[in-house]
Amino acid sequence: MLYAFLPGGEAGVAAKKFFQTTILGPYSKGVAAAEAQILVKTKQFAEMMKGFKSDLKETIDGTPYSKGQAVKVYNWIKNGVEVDIEKQSYIDALVEAVENDPELKALADQIEQNFPIDYKASWRNDTTINKSIYDAINSGTRAKHLQVFSENVDNIFNKDNMQEIENLYGKKFRQALQNSLQRMKTGRNRVSTDAQSNAFLNWINRAVATTMFVNTRSAVLQLLSSLNFIGKANNNIFQATAAMFSGEWKKDFNTLWNSDYLKNRREGAKFDVLADEMSEGDTKGLNKILKFGFLPTRMSDSFAIALGGAAFYRNTVNALMANGVSEADAKVEAMAQWQNAAEESQQSSDPSKISEIQSSSVGKVIYAFANTPFQYARIVKRKLQDVVSGRSAAEGGGSKVRQDLQSVLYYSIGQAMLFNALQTALFAVAFEDDEDEKEKLMDEKSLLSVERALTSYAKSLGNPGAVVGAIYSVIAEANEQQEKYGKIDNPYKIALEATAISPPLNTKLKDIVAIGNIYKYNEKEIKNDTFKLSPDNKALEIVGNVASFGGLPLDRVIRKTQNLAAIANEEAEAWQKLFLALGWSKWELGLQNNKSTGFNTDFDTDFSTDFSTDFSTDFSPLNKTVLNKSLPKNVLGRANDDGTIEVDPSLKGKEKKKVIAHEEKHQKDMKSGKLGYDDNFVYYNGDKHERKAGKIEYNGKKYIEGHPKLPWEAAANKVERTV
């Protein structure tokens, strides 16, 4: 928004420096100091509450108010505040309840002394005293450390200037600017105050929290964001690499990791708007569990910022010292620049990085997890404005223009494509056996990365872009189903794509769809083994999804248990066990079909076949080898879904071992759900291939059964060659 006021050329460069000196600089320094103190006070309050035994949610007899509210009212009345409670009998009862309870009285005195709560008209909406205390700590501490910022803002954006801004840019712009400055002063992004809106947003927060509960996969992928510091001033890829191998890197990493900034991000979940709000709510009961669930992401977030930031910090220190700045001052300035760079290029809940639409109730429904794309879109816009207006050239000539244009390319498409490419193809490509299949997979993942990058960037442009992105995803899914099956095969997946515009609502819909599909495809098992003690109990999975819909992350606990059980499965390969531990699901790793949820594959569950091959896999004592003279002509071996392997009795020695190994590979893939077949189709890695008259269609061509070009045969052949 400040960019709207900048002129072009050298005057614009001077104006940027003015805003940096008077507004942005004091704000950043004030926030850094405030959050360090907030962290200390928050811990102090948590320590104070450890020995407190009373239930502050318990209602005071004869009133509609809780003990926690009684403590607040008691302190306000004692300080002469007129509390808007219509019945004096209620006020008397609340004051009396505190005075007659030594524990409540001691709590009220400690709060008044250390964490005074300001009276506000909407006080009834803060039903928990924890939230009121956090707000008091936040507002009081921020007000103290942001005094210079606040005074400068009030002077620059005074009544007359704001009226002029409205005349030039419109009423909506003025309102958005005022709201943004107010959020920066208070540190709070939630704008709603009525109880209904707050209840809805809490429901949204819990939808996000259940998704992120002990989400190790998200934590792993979060590490990729360490690359975001490359390309910053004095930190190109060569400078960053050199700094990482310097003797200072380890010390710099520890300095950043133990900084107040990262401590606060870890403690307060400052990496996301909704996570931040969740962390500062009532830390008892369910919220405490949900806050704990953010731990892997919080730790990974800090690790990524320290990992990528250490090189940036060191190169910034060196650049400042080269310009005559003392080492001590250079480190202070480099620390501030590193913090600003992290807030700009990582997930952030800082109000200065949150737009009007993001802070709204609607925005939180639509743009959960979208903070970073929004920030990248702003970077792109600002860099383009600098280039077009001549500010880039005035600031650093042609080299600055090139640098800004490179940033535009990186943050518009490049970064999103890089992240999505790494995310979607991280393990699939690395562990695909067949070269043709690997090439096909690479093409698919590359296209998917481009699509995700474009839809993500579209969403960062606001509501119109979000709608366009959602429509594109719906059309793409419908087209894919039409091409594969000649019809709309799975309308639920289309509905999921439609609601993907809102991640929290999409999460809730997935819970509902999963409940229906688990029962649909496992009805017999559920009825017969309802109380079976197993992590794979389908009835338990349904309970988990019901709990998730209500805000309790039981489904994720069950999934983690299933992954741990799968790690112990001797059929799983080492790389599969690793990714299971990191949070990938069994069906993504080819260890089971996903028909029970309806979210991914087209595998059928009961397979019977007659794969005709003359090829091999690993030996397994679970398979039974049967000699069969009646195998079809030129068929040396056959794997069956009952665990048997049929072998031509004329085979001897090594040739026989090769065939058995080949068929055992098929058997293993069938058991894991990676491979399956019926009379009409072969199912492999989530794809469906028509099977007719002894031939199988693959990549638009028809091959005889057992042909080495078929990917499942290529995988078995690879094992066979090890014999």
C-alpha positions in Angstrom: 0.0 0.0 0.0 2.9 2.3 0.7 4.1 1.7 -2.9 1.0 3.6 -4.1 2.5 6.8 -2.8 6.0 6.5 -4.4 7.0 8.7 -7.3 9.3 7.4 -10.1 13.1 7.7 -10.5 15.4 9.1 -7.8 12.5 10.8 -6.0 10.9 7.4 -5.5 14.1 5.9 -4.1 14.2 8.8 -1.6 10.6 8.2 -0.7 11.2 4.5 -0.1 14.1 5.5 2.3 11.7 7.9 4.0 9.1 5.2 4.7 11.8 2.8 5.7 13.3 5.2 8.2 10.0 6.5 9.7 7.6 3.5 9.5 9.0 0.1 8.4 12.3 0.3 10.3 10.8 1.4 13.7 8.1 -1.2 13.2 10.5 -4.1 12.6 12.8 -3.1 15.5 9.8 -2.5 17.8 8.2 -5.8 17.0 11.5 -7.7 17.5 11.9 -6.2 21.0 8.2 -6.6 21.8 8.1 -10.2 20.9 11.1 -11.1 22.9 9.5 -9.6 26.0 6.1 -11.2 25.1 7.8 -14.5 25.1 9.2 -13.9 28.6 5.8 -12.7 29.9 3.9 -15.6 28.3 6.2 -18.1 30.0 5.8 -16.2 33.2 2.0 -16.4 33.0 2.1 -20.2 32.1 4.3 -20.8 35.2 1.9 -18.8 37.3 -1.0 -20.9 36.1 0.7 -24.3 36.8 -0.4 -24.4 40.4 -3.9 -23.1 39.8 -6.5 -25.8 40.4 -9.9 -24.1 40.0 -11.9 -24.5 36.8 -12.1 -20.9 35.4 -14.9 -21.9 33.0 -17.2 -22.9 36.0 -20.2 -20.6 36.2 -20.7 -18.5 39.3 -24.0 -19.4 41.1 -26.9 -17.1 40.3 -25.1 -15.5 37.2 -24.5 -16.4 33.6 -20.7 -15.6 34.1 -17.7 -17.8 34.7 -15.0 -17.6 37.4 -12.5 -16.3 34.8 -14.9 -13.5 33.9 -15.4 -12.9 37.6 -11.7 -12.3 38.0 -11.7 -9.7 35.3 -14.9 -7.9 36.6 -13.4 -7.9 40.1 -10.3 -6.0 38.9 -12.2 -3.6 36.8 -14.6 -2.7 39.6 -11.7 -2.3 42.0 -10.2 0.2 39.5 -13.4 2.2 39.2 -14.5 0.9 35.8 -18.2 0.9 35.0 -18.9 -2.6 33.7 -21.9 -3.0 31.5 -23.7 -5.7 33.5 -27.4 -4.8 33.8 -28.0 -6.5 37.1 -26.2 -5.2 40.2 -26.9 -8.6 41.8 -24.6 -10.2 39.1 -21.8 -7.7 39.9 -22.1 -8.3 43.6 -22.1 -12.1 43.1 -19.0 -11.9 40.9 -17.1 -9.7 43.3 -18.1 -11.8 46.3 -17.1 -15.0 44.6 -13.5 -13.7 44.1 -13.2 -12.2 47.6 -14.4 -15.4 49.3 -12.1 -17.7 47.3 -8.4 -17.2 48.3 -7.1 -18.9 45.1 -9.3 -16.7 42.9 -8.3 -13.6 44.9 -4.6 -14.4 44.6 -5.0 -14.9 40.9 -6.8 -11.6 40.5 -4.1 -9.8 42.4 -1.3 -11.3 40.3 -3.1 -10.5 37.1 -3.7 -6.9 38.1 0.0 -6.6 39.1 1.6 -8.3 36.2 -0.9 -8.7 33.3 -3.5 -5.9 33.7 -6.5 -6.5 31.3 -8.0 -3.4 29.7 -11.8 -3.1 29.7 -13.5 -3.3 26.3 -17.2 -3.4 25.3 -16.8 -6.9 23.7 -15.3 -8.4 26.9 -18.0 -11.1 27.1 -16.7 -12.7 23.8 -13.4 -13.6 25.6 -14.8 -16.5 27.5 -11.4 -17.7 28.6 -9.0 -15.7 30.8 -6.0 -17.1 28.9 -7.1 -15.3 25.7 -7.6 -12.1 27.6 -4.2 -12.4 29.3 -2.4 -13.1 26.0 -4.2 -10.1 24.4 -3.1 -7.9 27.4 0.5 -9.1 27.2 0.5 -8.5 23.5 -1.1 -5.1 23.4 0.7 -3.6 26.4 4.1 -4.8 25.3 3.6 -3.8 21.7 2.3 -0.4 22.6 5.5 0.2 24.7 8.0 -0.9 22.0 6.1 0.5 19.0 5.8 4.0 20.4 8.1 5.6 17.8 6.3 3.7 15.0 2.8 4.7 16.3 3.8 8.4 16.7 5.2 8.5 13.2 2.1 6.8 11.7 -0.2 9.2 13.5 1.8 12.2 12.2 2.2 11.0 8.6 -1.3 9.6 8.3 -3.1 12.3 10.2 -6.8 13.3 9.5 -6.0 15.7 6.7 -3.7 13.4 4.9 -6.0 10.5 5.2 -8.8 12.6 3.7 -6.5 13.5 0.8 -5.6 9.8 0.4 -9.3 9.0 0.2 -9.8 11.7 -2.5 -7.0 10.3 -4.6 -7.3 6.5 -4.0 -10.9 6.0 -2.9 -12.7 5.2 0.4 -11.9 1.4 0.2 -8.1 2.1 0.0 -8.3 4.5 2.9 -10.2 2.0 5.0 -7.8 -0.9 4.2 -4.8 1.4 5.0 -6.3 2.3 8.4 -7.1 -1.3 9.2 -3.6 -2.4 8.2 -2.0 0.2 10.5 -4.3 -0.7 13.3 -3.5 -4.4 13.0 0.2 -3.5 13.0 -0.2 -1.6 16.3 -2.2 -4.3 18.0 -0.5 -7.3 16.5 -3.8 -9.1 15.9 -5.2 -10.2 12.6 -8.7 -11.2 13.7 -11.1 -8.4 12.9 -14.4 -10.0 14.0 -15.6 -9.4 17.6 -19.0 -11.0 17.8 -19.3 -14.4 19.4 -20.8 -16.1 16.3 -17.9 -15.0 14.1 -15.3 -16.0 16.7 -16.9 -19.4 17.1 -16.8 -19.9 13.3 -13.2 -18.9 13.1 -12.3 -21.2 15.9 -13.9 -24.0 14.0 -11.8 -23.0 10.9 -8.7 -22.9 13.1 -9.4 -26.4 14.3 -9.8 -27.7 10.7 -6.4 -26.3 10.0 -5.0 -27.7 13.2 -6.2 -31.2 12.6 -4.6 -31.1 9.2 -1.3 -30.0 10.6 -1.4 -32.3 13.7 2.0 -34.0 13.9 2.3 -33.5 10.1 5.8 -34.7 9.5 5.3 -34.7 5.8 4.6 -31.0 5.9 7.6 -30.5 8.1 9.9 -32.3 5.7 8.6 -30.2 2.7 8.9 -27.1 4.9 12.7 -27.6 4.7 12.6 -26.7 1.0 11.8 -23.1 2.0 15.5 -22.8 3.1 16.2 -22.1 -0.6 14.1 -18.8 -0.4 17.1 -16.9 0.9 19.1 -17.5 -2.3 18.8 -14.5 -4.6 18.6 -12.0 -1.8 21.1 -9.1 -1.8 24.7 -10.3 -1.4 23.4 -13.9 -1.4 23.3 -15.4 -4.9 23.8 -19.2 -5.2 27.6 -19.0 -5.4 27.9 -16.6 -2.4 25.5 -18.8 -0.4 27.5 -21.9 -1.2 30.7 -20.3 -0.2 29.2 -19.1 3.1 27.9 -22.6 3.9 31.4 -24.0 3.6 33.0 -21.2 5.6 34.2 -21.7 9.2 31.5 -19.3 10.5 28.5 -21.1 9.2 27.9 -23.5 12.2 28.2 -20.6 14.6 25.9 -18.4 12.5 23.3 -21.2 12.4 23.3 -21.5 16.2 23.1 -17.7 16.6 20.0 -17.6 14.4 18.4 -20.8 15.9 18.7 -19.3 19.4 17.5 -15.8 18.4 14.5 -14.3 20.1 12.8 -14.2 16.7 13.0 -18.0 16.0 12.2 -18.8 19.7 9.0 -16.8 19.3 8.1 -18.4 16.0 8.6 -21.8 17.7 6.8 -21.0 20.9 4.0 -18.9 19.4 3.5 -20.5 16.0 4.1 -17.2 14.2 4.6 -19.0 10.9 0.8 -18.9 10.1 -2.1 -16.6 10.9 -4.5 -19.4 12.0 -1.8 -21.3 13.8 -0.8 -18.2 15.6 -4.4 -17.6 16.8 -4.7 -21.2 17.9 -1.5 -20.9 19.9 -2.7 -17.9 21.8 -6.1 -19.3 22.6 -7.0 -21.3 25.7 -4.1 -23.7 26.0 -6.1 -26.2 28.0 -7.9 -29.3 26.8 -8.3 -29.8 23.0 -6.5 -26.6 22.1 -3.4 -27.8 24.0 -3.5 -31.0 22.1 -3.8 -29.2 18.8 -1.1 -26.7 19.6 1.2 -29.6 20.4 0.4 -31.0 17.0 2.1 -28.0 15.3 5.4 -29.0 16.9 7.0 -30.8 13.8 6.1 -27.9 11.5 7.2 -25.3 14.1 10.6 -26.9 14.5 11.0 -27.5 10.7 10.1 -23.9 10.1 12.8 -22.6 12.4 15.3 -25.1 11.0 14.7 -24.0 7.4 15.0 -20.3 8.3 18.2 -20.9 10.2 19.6 -23.3 7.6 19.0 -21.0 4.6 19.4 -17.8 6.6 22.9 -18.5 8.1 24.5 -17.9 4.7 22.5 -14.8 4.1 23.4 -13.5 7.5 27.1 -14.1 7.1 27.2 -12.5 3.6 25.3 -9.5 4.8 27.7 -9.1 7.7 30.7 -9.3 5.3 29.1 -6.8 2.9 28.4 -4.2 5.6 31.9 -4.6 7.1 33.4 -4.1 3.6 31.5 -0.7 3.5 33.1 0.4 6.7 30.5 -0.7 9.3 32.0 -2.2 12.5 31.6 -5.9 13.1 29.2 -5.4 16.1 27.0 -3.0 14.2 27.1 -5.2 11.1 25.8 -8.2 13.1 22.9 -6.2 14.5 22.0 -4.9 11.1 22.4 -8.3 9.5 20.2 -9.8 12.1 17.5 -7.3 11.3 17.8 -7.8 7.6 17.6 -11.6 8.1 14.5 -11.3 10.1 12.9 -9.0 7.5 13.9 -11.5 4.7 12.4 -14.4 6.6 9.1 -12.6 7.2 9.0 -11.7 3.5 9.9 -15.1 2.0 8.4 -17.5 4.6 5.0 -18.1 6.1 4.2 -15.2 8.4 1.4 -14.0 10.7 2.9 -10.5 11.0 0.0 -8.0 10.4 2.3 -5.9 8.1 2.3 -9.0 5.7 -1.4 -9.7 5.9 -3.8 -8.0 3.5 -7.3 -6.8 4.1 -8.8 -9.9 2.4 -6.5 -12.3 4.3 -7.5 -10.9 7.7 -11.2 -11.1 7.0 -13.4 -14.0 8.0 -13.9 -14.9 4.4 -10.2 -14.7 3.7 -9.4 -17.1 6.5 -11.8 -19.6 5.0 -10.4 -19.3 1.5 -6.7 -18.4 2.0 -5.6 -20.7 4.8 -2.0 -21.8 4.1 -1.7 -19.1 1.4 0.3 -16.5 3.2 3.5 -17.2 1.3 1.9 -17.1 -2.2 0.4 -13.7 -1.3 3.8 -12.4 -0.2 5.4 -13.6 -3.4 2.7 -11.9 -5.4 3.5 -8.6 -3.6 7.2 -9.0 -4.2 6.5 -9.5 -7.9 4.3 -6.5 -8.0 6.7 -4.2 -6.2 9.7 -5.3 -8.3 7.7 -4.6 -11.5 6.6 -1.2 -10.2 10.2 -0.3 -9.4 11.4 -1.3 -12.9 8.6 0.4 -14.8 8.8 3.6 -12.7 12.6 3.9 -13.1 13.3 3.4 -9.4 15.4 0.3 -10.0 17.6 2.1 -12.5 17.9 5.1 -10.2 18.9 2.9 -7.3 21.5 0.6 -9.0 21.5 1.0 -12.8 21.2 -1.9 -15.2 22.4 -4.5 -12.7 19.5 -3.6 -10.3 17.0 -3.7 -13.1 18.3 -7.3 -14.1 18.2 -8.3 -10.4 14.6 -7.1 -10.0 13.5 -8.9 -13.2 15.1 -12.1 -12.1 13.2 -11.8 -8.8 10.0 -11.3 -10.8 10.6 -14.6 -12.7 11.6 -16.5 -9.6 8.8 -15.4 -7.3 6.0 -15.5 -9.9 6.5 -18.9 -11.4 10.0 -20.2 -10.7 9.8 -20.7 -6.9 6.4 -22.3 -7.0 7.4 -24.7 -9.8 10.6 -25.6 -8.0 8.8 -26.3 -4.8 6.0 -28.3 -6.4 8.4 -30.2 -8.6 10.4 -31.2 -5.6 7.3 -32.0 -3.6 5.4 -34.1 -6.1 8.4 -36.0 -7.5 10.5 -36.2 -4.4 10.4 -40.0 -4.1 8.3 -41.2 -7.0 10.9 -40.4 -9.7 13.8 -41.4 -7.6 12.6 -44.9 -7.0 10.8 -45.8 -10.2 12.4 -48.8 -11.8 11.4 -48.7 -15.4 13.0 -46.0 -17.5 10.0 -45.6 -19.8 7.7 -45.3 -16.8 10.1 -42.9 -15.1 10.1 -40.7 -18.2 6.3 -40.7 -18.3 6.2 -40.0 -14.6 8.6 -37.1 -15.0 6.4 -35.6 -17.7 3.3 -36.0 -15.5 5.0 -34.4 -12.5 6.4 -31.6 -14.5 2.9 -30.8 -15.9 1.4 -31.1 -12.4 4.1 -28.7 -11.1 3.3 -26.1 -13.7 -0.5 -26.4 -13.0 0.0 -26.1 -9.2 2.3 -23.2 -9.6 -0.2 -21.3 -11.9 -3.2 -22.1 -9.7 -1.3 -21.1 -6.5 -0.2 -17.8 -8.1 -3.7 -17.2 -9.3 -5.0 -17.6 -5.8 -2.5 -15.1 -4.5 -4.1 -12.4 -6.7 -7.3 -12.4 -4.6 -10.8 -13.7 -4.9 -11.1 -13.6 -8.7 -7.9 -15.5 -9.1 -9.0 -18.1 -6.4 -12.2 -18.7 -8.3 -10.4 -19.1 -11.6 -8.0 -21.5 -10.0 -10.8 -23.6 -8.6 -12.7 -23.7 -11.9 -9.5 -24.8 -13.7 -9.0 -27.6 -11.1 -12.6 -28.8 -11.5 -12.3 -28.8 -15.4 -8.9 -30.6 -15.3 -10.2 -33.3 -13.0 -13.4 -33.8 -15.1 -11.3 -34.0 -18.3 -8.9 -36.5 -16.7 -11.7 -38.8 -15.7 -13.4 -38.5 -19.1 -10.1 -39.4 -20.9 -9.4 -42.4 -18.6 -12.9 -43.9 -18.3 -15.0 -42.3 -21.0 -17.2 -40.8 -18.3 -17.3 -39.0 -15.0 -16.2 -41.9 -12.9 -15.8 -40.2 -9.5 -17.9 -37.1 -8.9 -16.6 -36.9 -5.3 -13.1 -36.0 -6.6 -14.7 -33.2 -8.6 -16.5 -31.9 -5.6 -13.3 -32.0 -3.6 -11.5 -29.9 -6.4 -14.4 -27.4 -6.2 -14.1 -26.9 -2.5 -10.3 -26.8 -2.7 -10.7 -23.0 -2.9 -11.1 -23.3 0.9 -8.6 -25.7 2.5 -10.5 -25.9 5.8 -13.9 -26.7 4.1 -12.1 -29.1 1.8 -10.7 -30.9 4.8 -14.2 -31.3 6.3 -15.6 -32.6 3.0 -12.7 -35.1 2.8 -13.7 -36.4 6.2 -17.3 -36.9 5.1 -16.4 -38.5 1.8 -13.8 -40.7 3.5 -16.4 -42.0 6.0 -18.8 -43.0 3.2 -16.1 -44.6 1.0 -14.5 -46.5 3.8 -17.9 -48.1 4.7 -18.8 -48.6 1.0 -15.7 -50.6 0.1 -15.2 -52.4 3.4 -18.7 -53.1 4.6 -18.2 -56.8 5.0 -15.0 -56.3 7.0 -16.5 -53.7 9.2 -19.5 -55.8 10.1 -17.5 -58.9 10.8 -14.5 -57.3 12.6 -15.9 -54.1 14.1 -13.8 -54.5 17.3 -10.7 -56.0 15.7 -7.6 -54.8 17.6 -5.6 -53.6 14.6 -4.5 -50.2 13.3 -6.0 -51.1 9.9 -9.5 -51.6 11.5 -11.8 -49.9 9.0 -14.4 -49.2 11.7 -11.7 -47.4 13.7 -10.8 -45.3 10.6 -14.4 -44.2 10.3 -14.4 -43.1 14.0 -11.2 -41.2 13.3 -12.7 -39.3 10.4 -15.8 -38.5 12.5 -13.6 -37.1 15.2 -11.5 -35.1 12.7 -14.7 -33.5 11.4 -15.5 -32.4 15.0 -12.0 -31.0 15.5 -10.2 -33.9 17.2 -7.2 -35.2 15.1 -7.9 -38.9 15.8 -7.6 -39.7 12.1 -4.0 -38.5 12.1 -3.2 -40.5 15.2 -4.6 -43.6 13.5 -2.7 -42.9 10.3 0.6 -42.5 12.2 -0.1 -45.9 13.9 -0.8 -47.5 10.5 2.5 -46.1 9.2 4.4 -47.4 12.1 2.9 -50.8 11.6 3.7 -50.7 7.9 7.3 -49.8 8.8 7.5 -53.1 10.6 6.2 -54.9 7.4 9.0 -57.0 5.9 7.4 -56.5 2.5 8.2 -52.8 2.6 11.5 -51.7 1.1 14.0 -49.4 3.0 13.0 -46.3 1.0 9.3 -47.0 1.6 9.9 -47.3 5.3 11.8 -44.0 5.4 8.9 -42.2 3.6 6.3 -43.8 5.9 8.2 -42.5 8.9 8.2 -39.0 7.3 4.5 -39.0 6.8 3.7 -40.3 3.3 0.7 -42.7 3.1 0.9 -46.4 2.2 -1.0 -46.0 -1.0 1.3 -43.1 -2.2 4.2 -45.5 -1.7 2.5 -48.4 -3.5 1.9 -50.4 -0.3 -1.9 -50.5 -0.5 -4.7 -49.4 -2.6 -6.8 -46.4 -1.7 -10.2 -47.5 -2.8 -11.4 -47.2 0.8 -11.2 -43.4 0.8 -11.8 -42.7 -2.9 -9.1 -40.1 -3.0 -6.5 -41.5 -5.3 -6.3 -44.8 -7.1 -8.5 -47.1 -9.2 -7.2 -50.4 -7.8 -9.8 -53.1 -7.3 -9.5 -55.2 -4.1 -10.0 -58.8 -5.2 -7.6 -59.8 -8.0 -7.4 -62.9 -10.0 -5.1 -63.3 -13.0 -3.0 -65.1 -15.3 0.0 -63.0 -16.0 1.9 -64.8 -18.7 5.6 -64.2 -18.4 8.9 -65.9 -18.6 10.7 -63.6 -16.2 11.2 -62.8 -11.9 11.4 -61.0 -7.8 12.6 -61.4 -4.2 12.1 -64.8 -2.6 9.3 -64.9 0.0 8.5 -68.0 2.2 4.8 -66.9 2.1 4.5 -67.9 -1.6 3.8 -71.5 -2.6 5.3 -72.8 -5.8 3.2 -75.2 -7.8 4.4 -77.3 -10.9 1.9 -77.1 -13.6 2.2 -78.9 -17.0 -1.0 -77.2 -18.3 0.3 -73.7 -18.5 -0.5 -71.9 -21.8 2.0 -72.2 -24.6 5.2 -70.1 -24.1 4.1 -69.3 -20.5 6.8 -70.3 -18.1 5.3 -69.0 -14.9 2.1 -67.5 -13.5 1.3 -65.6 -10.2 -2.1 -66.0 -8.7 -4.0 -64.0 -6.1 -4.2 -67.0 -3.7 -0.4 -66.7 -3.0 0.5 -69.5 -5.4 3.0 -69.4 -8.2 2.7 -71.8 -11.1 5.9 -72.9 -12.8 6.6 -75.0 -15.9 8.0 -78.3 -14.5 10.5 -78.6 -17.4 12.5 -75.7 -15.9 15.6 -76.5 -13.9 18.2 -74.8 -11.9 18.9 -71.1 -12.6 16.1 -70.7 -15.1 13.6 -72.0 -12.6 14.9 -69.6 -10.0 14.6 -66.7 -12.4 10.9 -67.5 -13.2 10.1 -67.9 -9.5 11.8 -64.6 -8.7 9.9 -62.9 -11.5 6.6 -64.2 -10.3 7.4 -63.4 -6.7 7.8 -59.8 -7.7 4.3 -59.8 -9.2 3.1 -61.5 -6.0 4.7 -58.8 -3.8 3.3 -56.0 -5.9 -0.2 -57.5 -5.7 0.0 -57.9 -2.0 1.0 -54.3 -1.5 -1.8 -53.0 -3.8 0.6 -51.7 -6.4 -0.5 -54.2 -9.0 -3.8 -55.9 -9.6 -6.0 -57.3 -12.4 -9.3 -58.7 -13.4 -10.6 -60.1 -16.7 -10.8 -56.7 -18.3 -8.1 -54.5 -16.8 -4.6 -54.4 -15.3 -4.1 -51.9 -12.5 -0.7 -50.6 -11.8 0.5 -47.5 -9.8 -3.0 -46.0 -9.9 -3.5 -46.4 -13.6 -5.9 -48.6 -15.4 -4.9 -50.6 -18.6 -7.4 -52.4 -20.8 -6.9 -56.1 -21.1 -8.4 -57.9 -24.2 -7.7 -60.8 -26.4 -4.3 -61.5 -24.8 -3.1 -57.9 -25.2 -2.8 -55.0 -22.8 -3.0 -51.4 -23.8 -0.2 -49.2 -22.4 0.7 -45.6 -23.5 -1.7 -45.9 -26.5 -0.1 -49.1 -27.8 -1.2 -52.7 -27.4 1.4 -55.3 -26.1 1.0 -59.0 -25.6 0.8 -60.1 -22.0 4.2 -60.5 -20.5 5.9 -58.0 -22.8 9.0 -56.4 -21.3 7.8 -52.9 -22.2 4.9 -53.2 -19.7 6.1 -51.4 -16.5 5.1 -54.2 -14.1 7.0 -56.7 -16.3 10.0 -54.4 -16.5 10.1 -54.2 -12.6 9.9 -58.0 -12.4 12.6 -58.4 -15.1 14.9 -56.1 -13.1 14.6 -58.4 -10.1 15.0 -61.5 -12.3 18.4 -60.2 -13.4 19.7 -60.3 -9.8 19.4 -64.1 -9.7 
